[in-house]
Amino acid sequence: MKGTIFLILVAFAFLQATHAERGRNCKTNCPDIYDPMCVGGSRIPPTTVANDCEFGILKCNNPAEIFRIIKKGKCS
């Protein structure tokens, strides 16, 4: 019985890891609201995004990156 439970847990862990490798389901469309912000990451230089939604997409597509909002408005 313990062996069966162990095998089920191993199979579940494998399926979860496989699902994570397939990629993220990041949003692709944002509303046409222009509320710019300057954001940056540890390996990404300051970048202007149009709104908070676009910032969310940027973070989703770069999960290993640590982002921060540098300031409201466009980057200099």
C-alpha positions in Angstrom: 0.0 0.0 0.0 2.8 2.4 0.9 4.5 1.6 -2.4 1.4 2.4 -4.4 1.0 5.8 -2.6 4.7 6.6 -3.2 4.3 5.8 -7.0 1.2 8.0 -7.2 3.1 10.9 -5.6 6.1 10.4 -7.9 3.8 10.4 -11.0 1.9 13.5 -9.7 5.2 15.3 -9.2 6.4 14.4 -12.7 3.1 15.6 -14.3 3.4 18.9 -12.4 7.0 19.4 -13.6 6.1 18.6 -17.2 3.2 21.1 -17.1 5.5 23.8 -15.7 8.0 23.3 -18.6 5.4 23.8 -21.3 5.3 27.5 -20.6 3.1 30.0 -18.9 -0.3 31.1 -19.9 0.4 34.8 -20.0 -2.2 37.3 -20.9 -1.7 38.8 -24.4 -4.2 41.6 -24.6 -4.5 44.7 -22.4 -7.0 47.5 -22.4 -6.1 50.7 -24.3 -5.4 52.7 -21.2 -2.3 54.8 -21.3 -1.0 55.2 -17.8 2.8 54.8 -18.4 5.2 53.5 -15.8 9.0 53.0 -15.9 9.9 49.5 -14.8 13.1 47.6 -14.6 14.6 44.3 -13.6 17.9 42.9 -12.4 18.8 42.0 -16.0 16.4 44.2 -17.9 17.1 47.9 -18.3 14.5 50.5 -17.5 11.5 50.1 -19.9 8.4 52.1 -20.3 5.2 50.0 -20.2 1.8 51.5 -21.1 -0.1 50.4 -18.0 -0.2 47.9 -15.1 -1.6 45.2 -17.4 1.4 45.3 -19.7 3.7 45.3 -16.6 1.9 42.1 -15.6 2.5 40.5 -19.0 6.2 41.5 -18.8 6.5 39.8 -15.4 4.7 36.7 -16.5 6.9 36.3 -19.6 10.0 36.7 -17.5 9.3 34.6 -14.4 13.0 34.4 -13.3 13.3 38.2 -13.3 12.7 40.4 -10.3 11.0 43.6 -11.5 10.3 46.9 -9.7 8.4 50.0 -10.6 11.1 52.8 -10.9 8.6 55.6 -11.3 5.2 56.6 -12.6 5.5 58.0 -16.2 7.9 57.3 -19.0 11.5 56.3 -18.5 13.9 59.2 -19.2 
